[in-house]
């Protein structure tokens, strides 16, 4: 029979799951308490909280939160990173910690309504951070705007050049015809009455 403490912990985990933009799961077998504390501090900077969880309680919370698929990742000693900020930044921190502490093994994750394999979760760390990607998009948009503006300016300049050339052609043709009035050929009247 579940105790009040376990029920309360399941409710806390459910709230953490529902309030997270992503979750990254890792096995922490062999990590010391100080190493886990160091990882927690590192993740706080990425708006992520790390919880060492009992698999059974996390499974119950996952079912209640509607993410039953997480159950397959909950084997062995589990630590869950509940991401509230940029998942890429959190993945980079966990990846750096895994290099520093080889006992930390990424098992997978949950993001955008789907389960991530271990490889997919690790590949998040190889992406650029949200801020870097946004600045690249902004730079690309700015470059396109500058290109479009210069194209419009060049088109306008060409159009004005054509108008000036046409104006010069008109004034040249008007100037050439000023004193030369062409008279129609005189038509000789002939007597239609007969030959001489």
Buried (B, 14 or more C-beta within 10 A) or exposed (E): EEEEEBEEBBEEBBBBBEEBBBBBBBBBEEBEEEBBEBBBEBBEEBBBBBBEBBBEBBBBBBBBBEBEBBBEBBEEBBBBBBBBBBBBBBBBBBBEBBEEBEBBBBBBBBBEEEBBEBEBBBEBBEBEBEEEEEEEEEEEEEEEEEEEEEEEEEEEEEEEEEEEEEEEEEEEEEEEEEEEEEEEEEEEEEEEEEEE
